[in-house]
């Protein structure tokens, strides 16, 4: 009799252990079960922004809000010379050589 009781207790433990080890479950408002999954935190890649200076090579990876801008939309910008274009980096406008990528001028706070 004791042997049957012991075997039944061991069998019940083996059957119940996977259910206890499963992911925690919650019920939604309709009584349906849903499994809660842990999310792994991945930090965002760190990008260091630069303050640009004349003569530096422009790299768009380090520019905030980078995109090419139209000089006619901003009263502080004049028409760029041939072979140059204006790009935005944060609130600054940079006059950059198209082929070389060298900064010819930095107009601080030109874009508000």
PyMOL commands that set and color helices and strands:
alter all, ss='L'
color gray80, all
select helices_A, chain A and resi 2-21+60-62+71-73
alter helices_A, ss='H'
color red, helices_A
select strands_A, chain A and resi 25-27+33-35+67-68+84-89+92-97+103-107
alter strands_A, ss='S'
color yellow, strands_A
deselect
rebuild
show_as cartoon
